[in-house]
Amino acid sequence: MIFPSWIDDGSEIADPLGYGERAVTWLRRLKHPKNPALGHPFQLDPWQERIVRKIYGPRHEDGSRVVRRVVLLLPRGNRKTSLAAAITLLHLIGPERLPGGLTVSAASAREQAMELFNEAATIIQHDRRLSKHLSVREYVSRIAFNQIGARYVAVASDGKVQHGKTPNVVIADELHAWEGRAGLRQWEALDSALVKVPGTLMIIATTSGRGQENLAWNQVEYAIKVQKGDIDDPATLPVIFMVEPTDDWRDEDVWYATNPGLRHGYPDIMGFRDKAQKAEHSPFERDSFLQFNLNRWLDQSTSPFVEMHTYDEGAHEVDLDEMEMVQAPCWLGVDLSKNEDLTVVVAAWQNGEEGYQVHPWFFCPEDNLRDRGDRHGVDYVSWAEEGFIIPTPGNVVDFRMIEDHIRNLFARFNVKEAAFDPHMGRVMMASLAEDGLPVVEFRQGWVTMAPAVKELERAIIARRFRHGGHPVLRWNFENVQLHVDAAGNRSFHKGKSGNKIDGAVATAMAVARCAAGETEFITSADWFTDDLWTA
């Protein structure tokens, strides 16, 4: 499990100027109409109080706040929206207010953005002390403290990008749901604006999401490293509650450790037990329980090929220079693409007893590289700059460049054969075969792919699959939707997302041919025989 040890260990939290105590005292004076207790006090439980003290207590010598960014990763039902609303009021009319100050909360869509807005509005409208000073205008999602010109606005990540704004506080709500180009642009606009004035604060308040090639995981992964002590960054306050793949999700101690509100009556423990019972018998319910109730960050695919944490255990270096020097037998899997897809060549070598090591080369048209990445929510440009994608000239795949690369691999390594999906590879196969290079077709139907998928799965689960941690290849594997037919044959599919799986397909092809260890030559003489394409 991952959780902040300081949340309940009673350790002292620095508060040299008393600003942490000031914030807690003010929040305790708020009221909340949903609290049935006498006087309807705002419920600030000890774990929430510790978070507030951690944000506002520690100060630099000049009095400025140490913490500038908070990453609050909480399972559903732990009242993070109420806490975020209270912090919003703390900056709008409370002791952290600034004349002309601007607080912005942003969510994936207007409906989600209005949840935090409505929570703050509810607190205001049921407290005369606040409502007589604050103007709530729901139709423009704005609350104003006109006396000092301070305001709070709620926006959607898929709405108008907030360029030109100068916020003092930004609350990014449910960041895991900010998708595509619109979400990224809204984030860049708000995040970059926080450098305009001193003393700004970013609060990311979200539950766990899916996949690791996205905006939310980039922020959460960094915060996890800070929380674990791998990175020293006093300006970032990570408050991460999440289970890990090795944790027993059925254990109620795990539930309480990852849901700090449970000991205070929220979420409902009986509802938890009911969901856990359903999760025992339904993969869909189990994924929902893990992601939203235990905050486990799941794989991108809703029907994954393998658990990605198991796949990640193979991220050891694949030494290409050594493979070249020893001339170990090598097999290639080639998945050529249409104009909009990635093209990939994967090399596979045997690695000890019943194991494999692979290395991919991905190609993508250079023109509109950014747009292609934005379409799939990943950073193709950075991948290209770091050498994980090889850009080809123009706006379509340059097959001549791909063929030259394959020829170079034949010259460099002891390549026994190159396996092609014949759907796009017939012309290139013919060209290579004419020069006597060993090529073989590898159809994508279940007859060939089912055994390939099975062998690849066996190697990964047995921890006998080394891939060097290549990020594009990992993303492709993460996107795989596993399809099982009535006979139990399994094959790879993209699913509804349309995200790329080309690298996983080419890897399965290369591993399958490596496992077979056979060389099947196709020469120019028999290339266009009738039975070649009907077998």
C-alpha positions in Angstrom: 0.0 0.0 0.0 1.0 3.6 -0.5 -0.1 6.1 2.0 1.4 9.2 3.8 2.9 8.0 7.1 2.6 11.5 8.6 -1.2 11.5 8.3 -1.7 9.7 11.6 1.7 9.3 13.3 1.3 12.4 15.5 4.5 13.9 14.2 5.0 17.7 14.6 4.1 19.8 11.5 6.1 23.0 11.2 4.0 26.1 11.7 6.4 29.0 12.6 3.9 31.8 11.8 0.7 30.0 13.0 -0.8 30.0 9.5 -1.6 26.3 9.7 -3.4 26.8 13.0 -5.2 29.8 11.6 -6.5 27.9 8.6 -7.7 25.0 10.7 -9.5 27.3 13.1 -11.2 29.1 10.3 -12.4 25.9 8.6 -13.8 24.6 11.8 -16.1 27.7 12.0 -17.7 26.8 8.7 -21.1 25.0 8.6 -22.3 22.3 6.3 -26.0 21.7 6.0 -25.5 17.9 5.3 -23.9 17.4 8.7 -26.8 16.3 11.1 -24.8 17.3 14.2 -26.0 20.2 16.3 -25.3 23.4 14.6 -24.3 21.7 11.3 -20.6 22.2 11.8 -18.2 21.5 8.9 -16.6 18.1 9.6 -12.9 18.4 9.5 -11.6 15.1 10.7 -8.0 14.6 12.1 -6.6 13.3 8.8 -8.0 16.3 6.9 -6.7 18.7 9.5 -3.2 17.2 9.1 -3.4 17.9 5.4 -4.5 21.5 5.9 -1.6 22.0 8.4 0.9 20.5 6.0 -0.2 22.9 3.2 -0.3 26.2 5.2 2.0 25.7 8.2 5.5 25.2 6.7 7.0 28.6 5.7 10.2 29.9 4.2 12.2 32.5 6.2 10.5 35.3 4.2 7.1 34.0 5.3 6.1 32.5 1.9 4.5 29.1 1.8 6.8 26.1 1.2 4.1 24.0 -0.4 3.1 25.1 -3.9 1.6 21.9 -5.3 -0.6 19.2 -3.6 -1.4 15.9 -5.2 -4.3 14.4 -3.3 -5.1 10.9 -4.5 -8.1 9.6 -2.6 -10.7 6.8 -3.3 -14.2 7.8 -3.9 -16.4 8.6 -0.9 -13.6 10.2 1.2 -15.1 13.7 0.8 -12.3 15.3 -1.2 -14.8 17.5 -2.9 -15.9 18.9 0.5 -12.3 19.5 1.5 -11.5 21.2 -1.9 -14.6 23.4 -1.5 -13.5 24.4 2.0 -10.0 25.3 0.8 -11.6 27.3 -2.0 -13.5 29.4 0.6 -10.3 29.7 2.6 -8.8 31.5 -0.3 -11.9 33.4 -1.4 -13.0 34.9 1.9 -11.0 33.2 4.6 -7.6 34.2 6.0 -5.8 33.2 2.8 -7.8 35.6 0.7 -6.1 38.2 -1.5 -7.5 41.4 -2.9 -8.2 40.6 -6.6 -7.4 37.0 -6.0 -8.5 34.3 -8.4 -9.2 30.7 -7.6 -10.0 28.4 -10.5 -11.3 24.8 -10.3 -11.2 22.7 -13.5 -12.7 19.3 -14.2 -13.1 17.2 -17.3 -16.6 18.4 -18.3 -19.0 21.1 -17.0 -21.1 18.6 -15.0 -18.0 17.4 -13.1 -16.8 21.0 -12.7 -20.1 22.0 -11.1 -19.8 19.4 -8.4 -17.1 21.4 -6.6 -18.8 24.7 -7.4 -22.1 23.4 -6.0 -20.5 22.2 -2.9 -19.0 25.6 -2.2 -22.3 27.3 -3.1 -24.2 25.0 -0.7 -21.9 25.9 2.2 -22.3 29.6 1.3 -26.1 29.6 0.9 -26.7 28.0 4.2 -24.4 30.3 6.2 -25.6 33.9 6.6 -22.1 35.0 7.6 -20.9 34.0 4.1 -23.9 34.7 1.9 -24.1 38.3 2.9 -20.6 38.9 1.5 -20.4 36.5 -1.4 -22.3 36.6 -4.7 -23.1 33.2 -6.2 -23.8 33.3 -10.0 -24.4 29.7 -11.1 -25.1 30.6 -14.7 -21.5 31.7 -15.2 -20.1 29.3 -12.5 -18.7 32.2 -10.5 -18.6 33.2 -6.9 -17.3 36.7 -6.0 -16.2 38.5 -2.9 -16.9 42.0 -4.4 -15.6 43.9 -1.4 -12.0 43.0 -2.2 -12.5 41.9 -5.9 -11.7 38.2 -5.2 -13.5 35.6 -7.2 -13.7 31.8 -7.8 -14.7 30.3 -11.2 -15.3 26.7 -12.2 -14.3 25.6 -15.8 -14.3 22.4 -17.8 -11.1 21.0 -19.4 -13.1 20.5 -22.6 -14.3 24.1 -22.7 -12.7 27.4 -23.4 -8.9 27.3 -22.6 -8.1 29.6 -19.8 -5.2 31.5 -21.4 -4.7 35.1 -20.1 -5.9 34.3 -16.6 -3.7 34.9 -13.6 -4.9 32.5 -10.9 -3.6 32.3 -7.4 -5.0 28.9 -6.8 -5.9 26.1 -9.2 -7.8 23.0 -8.2 -7.6 20.3 -10.9 -10.5 18.0 -10.1 -10.5 14.3 -11.2 -7.4 14.8 -13.4 -7.6 11.2 -14.5 -10.6 12.1 -16.7 -8.9 14.9 -18.6 -8.6 13.4 -22.0 -7.1 14.3 -25.3 -5.8 17.5 -26.7 -8.4 19.7 -25.0 -7.5 18.4 -21.5 -3.8 18.8 -22.1 -4.2 22.4 -23.4 -6.3 23.4 -20.4 -3.8 21.9 -18.1 -0.9 23.7 -19.8 -2.8 27.0 -19.7 -3.6 26.8 -16.0 -0.3 25.2 -14.8 1.8 27.8 -16.7 -0.2 30.7 -15.4 0.8 29.8 -11.8 4.3 31.3 -12.4 2.9 34.8 -13.0 2.5 35.8 -9.4 4.2 34.6 -6.2 2.6 32.3 -3.6 0.4 30.3 -6.0 -1.0 26.9 -5.2 -2.0 24.0 -7.4 -4.1 21.2 -5.9 -4.7 18.0 -7.9 -7.6 16.2 -6.3 -8.4 12.9 -8.1 -9.1 9.3 -7.9 -7.0 6.7 -9.7 -7.2 6.3 -13.5 -6.1 3.9 -16.2 -2.9 3.7 -18.2 0.4 5.4 -17.7 0.8 7.4 -20.9 -1.4 10.3 -19.8 -1.4 13.6 -18.0 -2.7 12.4 -14.7 -0.3 9.5 -14.3 2.7 11.8 -15.0 1.6 14.0 -12.1 0.8 11.1 -9.8 3.9 9.1 -10.6 6.1 12.1 -9.7 4.2 12.6 -6.4 4.6 8.9 -5.5 8.3 9.3 -5.9 8.3 12.3 -3.6 6.2 10.5 -1.0 8.5 7.5 -1.1 11.6 9.7 -0.7 13.0 9.0 -4.1 12.8 12.7 -5.0 13.4 15.6 -2.7 10.9 18.3 -3.5 9.5 20.3 -0.5 7.3 22.3 -2.8 5.3 19.2 -3.6 3.0 17.7 -1.0 2.0 14.2 -2.0 -1.1 12.8 -0.2 -1.3 9.4 -2.0 -3.7 6.7 -0.8 -3.6 3.7 -3.1 -3.3 -0.1 -3.1 -0.6 -1.8 -5.1 -0.9 -5.0 -7.2 0.6 -7.1 -4.5 -1.9 -6.0 -1.9 -4.9 -8.3 -1.0 -7.9 -6.3 -2.0 -10.2 -8.5 0.1 -8.4 -7.5 3.3 -10.5 -5.0 5.3 -7.3 -3.6 6.9 -6.3 -2.6 3.3 -9.6 -0.9 2.9 -9.1 1.2 6.0 -5.5 2.0 5.2 -6.4 3.4 1.8 -9.7 5.1 2.8 -8.8 7.5 5.7 -12.5 8.4 6.1 -13.7 4.9 6.8 -12.8 5.1 10.5 -15.0 8.2 10.6 -18.0 6.6 9.0 -17.4 7.4 5.3 -17.5 5.7 2.9 -20.1 3.2 4.2 -18.4 0.0 5.3 -21.5 -2.1 4.6 -21.5 -0.8 1.0 -17.8 -1.6 0.8 -18.5 -5.2 1.8 -21.3 -5.5 -0.7 -19.1 -4.2 -3.5 -16.2 -6.5 -2.5 -18.6 -9.5 -2.6 -19.7 -8.7 -6.1 -16.1 -8.2 -7.2 -15.3 -11.8 -6.2 -17.5 -13.0 -9.1 -17.2 -10.3 -11.7 -14.1 -9.0 -13.4 -15.9 -5.7 -14.2 -17.0 -5.2 -10.6 -13.5 -6.1 -9.4 -11.8 -3.5 -11.7 -14.4 -0.9 -10.5 -13.7 -1.7 -6.9 -10.0 -1.6 -7.3 -9.9 1.7 -9.2 -12.5 3.8 -7.5 -12.7 2.3 -4.0 -9.1 1.2 -3.4 -7.4 3.7 -5.7 -5.4 1.1 -7.6 -4.1 2.6 -10.9 -5.2 0.1 -13.5 -4.0 -0.8 -17.0 -5.4 1.0 -20.0 -7.1 -2.1 -21.3 -10.4 -3.2 -19.8 -9.6 -6.8 -20.7 -5.8 -6.7 -20.4 -3.5 -9.3 -22.0 -1.3 -9.5 -18.9 -1.0 -7.4 -15.7 1.3 -4.5 -16.5 3.1 -4.7 -13.2 4.2 -8.3 -14.3 5.2 -7.0 -17.7 7.2 -4.2 -16.0 9.4 -6.8 -14.2 11.1 -7.4 -17.6 12.4 -3.9 -18.0 16.0 -4.9 -17.9 18.4 -3.7 -20.5 18.6 -5.5 -23.8 22.2 -5.0 -25.0 22.1 -4.7 -28.8 25.9 -4.4 -29.1 26.3 -7.7 -27.3 23.7 -9.3 -29.6 25.7 -8.0 -32.6 29.0 -9.2 -31.2 28.0 -12.7 -30.3 25.8 -13.0 -33.4 23.0 -14.7 -31.5 20.2 -16.1 -33.7 17.6 -13.4 -34.2 14.0 -13.3 -35.5 12.1 -10.2 -36.7 8.4 -9.4 -36.5 7.3 -6.6 -38.9 3.9 -4.8 -38.7 3.7 -2.3 -41.5 1.0 0.3 -41.2 -1.5 2.4 -43.0 -0.7 6.1 -43.2 -2.0 7.0 -39.7 -0.6 4.0 -37.8 2.8 3.3 -36.2 5.0 0.9 -38.2 7.2 -1.3 -36.0 10.0 -3.9 -36.4 10.7 -6.1 -33.4 13.7 -8.2 -33.0 13.6 -11.3 -30.7 16.4 -13.4 -29.3 16.3 -16.4 -27.0 17.3 -15.5 -23.5 18.2 -18.5 -21.4 15.9 -21.4 -20.9 12.5 -20.8 -22.5 13.0 -17.0 -22.3 13.2 -14.1 -24.8 14.5 -10.6 -25.1 13.2 -8.2 -27.6 13.9 -4.7 -29.0 11.5 -2.6 -31.1 12.0 0.1 -33.7 8.9 2.3 -34.2 8.4 4.5 -37.2 5.9 7.4 -37.7 5.6 10.1 -40.4 7.4 13.2 -39.3 4.7 15.7 -40.5 1.9 16.2 -37.9 3.8 14.0 -35.4 2.3 16.1 -32.6 -1.2 15.8 -33.9 -0.9 12.0 -34.1 0.3 11.9 -30.5 -2.5 14.3 -29.4 -5.0 12.0 -31.1 -4.0 9.1 -28.9 -3.2 11.2 -25.8 0.6 10.4 -25.8 3.7 12.4 -26.5 5.0 11.3 -29.8 7.2 14.3 -30.1 9.1 13.6 -26.9 9.4 9.9 -27.9 10.9 10.9 -31.2 13.3 13.3 -29.5 14.4 10.6 -27.1 14.9 8.1 -30.0 12.0 5.8 -29.2 10.2 6.7 -32.4 12.1 7.1 -35.7 10.4 9.9 -37.8 10.1 9.3 -41.5 10.0 12.2 -44.0 6.6 13.5 -45.1 3.1 12.8 -43.9 2.8 9.1 -44.9 4.9 6.1 -43.9 8.1 5.8 -46.0 8.2 2.1 -46.7 11.6 2.5 -48.4 13.1 3.7 -45.2 11.6 0.8 -43.4 12.9 -1.7 -45.9 16.4 -0.1 -45.6 16.2 -0.4 -41.9 15.3 -4.1 -42.1 18.2 -4.7 -44.5 20.5 -3.1 -42.0 19.2 -5.4 -39.3 20.0 -8.4 -41.5 23.5 -7.0 -42.0 24.1 -6.2 -38.3 22.5 -9.2 -36.5 22.3 -12.9 -37.2 18.7 -12.7 -38.5 17.2 -16.1 -39.3 14.0 -14.7 -40.8 11.7 -11.7 -40.9 8.0 -12.4 -40.4 5.5 -10.1 -42.0 1.7 -9.5 -41.9 1.1 -10.1 -45.6 -1.8 -7.6 -45.6 0.6 -4.7 -46.0 3.9 -6.4 -46.5 3.6 -8.3 -49.8 5.6 -5.8 -51.9 8.4 -5.5 -49.3 8.6 -9.2 -48.8 9.0 -9.7 -52.5 11.8 -7.2 -52.7 13.7 -8.8 -49.7 13.1 -12.3 -51.0 14.5 -11.4 -54.4 17.8 -10.7 -52.7 17.7 -14.0 -51.0 16.8 -12.7 -47.5 14.6 -15.1 -45.5 11.1 -13.8 -45.1 7.9 -15.5 -44.1 4.3 -14.5 -43.9 2.6 -14.4 -40.6 -1.2 -14.0 -40.9 -3.2 -12.3 -38.2 -5.9 -14.9 -37.9 -6.3 -17.1 -34.8 -4.5 -20.1 -36.4 -1.2 -18.3 -36.2 -1.9 -15.6 -33.6 -3.4 -17.8 -30.9 -0.3 -19.9 -30.4 1.9 -16.7 -30.6 -0.2 -15.0 -27.9 0.0 -18.0 -25.7 3.7 -18.3 -26.0 4.2 -14.6 -25.3 1.9 -14.7 -22.3 3.8 -17.7 -20.9 7.1 -16.0 -21.1 5.8 -12.7 -19.5 4.1 -14.5 -16.6 7.1 -16.7 -16.0 9.3 -13.6 -15.8 11.3 -14.8 -18.8 10.6 -11.8 -21.1 13.0 -8.9 -21.3 12.0 -5.7 -23.2 14.3 -3.0 -21.9 11.4 -0.8 -20.6 10.8 0.7 -24.0 7.9 3.2 -23.4 6.2 3.0 -26.8 6.2 -0.8 -26.6 4.8 -0.7 -23.1 2.0 1.7 -24.2 1.2 -0.7 -27.1 1.0 -3.7 -24.7 -1.1 -1.6 -22.3 -3.6 -0.9 -25.1 -4.2 -4.5 -26.0 -7.8 -5.8 -25.6 -7.7 -9.6 -25.4 -10.4 -11.2 -27.5 -11.4 -14.8 -26.7 -13.5 -16.8 -29.1 -15.9 -19.6 -28.3 -13.1 -22.2 -28.7 -10.9 -20.4 -26.3 -8.5 -19.0 -28.9 -7.1 -15.6 -27.9 -6.1 -12.7 -30.1 -5.1 -9.1 -29.8 -7.6 -6.2 -30.5 -7.4 -2.5 -30.2 -10.8 -2.2 -28.5 -13.0 0.9 -28.8 -10.2 3.3 -27.9 -8.4 2.7 -31.2 -5.0 3.1 -29.5 -2.1 1.4 -31.1 -1.1 -2.2 -30.4 1.2 -2.6 -33.4 4.3 -3.2 -31.2 2.5 -5.9 -29.2 1.4 -7.7 -32.4 4.9 -7.5 -33.9 6.4 -8.8 -30.7 4.1 -11.8 -30.6 5.1 -12.6 -34.2 8.8 -12.3 -33.5 8.6 -14.4 -30.3 6.5 -17.1 -32.0 9.1 -17.5 -34.8 11.9 -17.4 -32.3 10.2 -20.2 -30.3 9.8 -22.2 -33.5 13.4 -21.7 -34.3 12.8 -22.6 -38.0 13.8 -20.8 -41.1 11.3 -20.7 -43.9 12.7 -19.2 -47.1 10.3 -17.6 -49.6 12.2 -16.9 -52.8 11.2 -14.8 -55.7 10.5 -17.9 -57.8 7.6 -19.1 -55.8 6.4 -15.8 -54.4 3.2 -15.4 -56.4 2.0 -19.1 -56.4 -1.7 -19.4 -56.0 -1.5 -21.5 -52.8 0.8 -19.0 -51.0 -2.0 -16.6 -50.2 -4.8 -19.2 -49.8 -3.1 -21.5 -47.3 
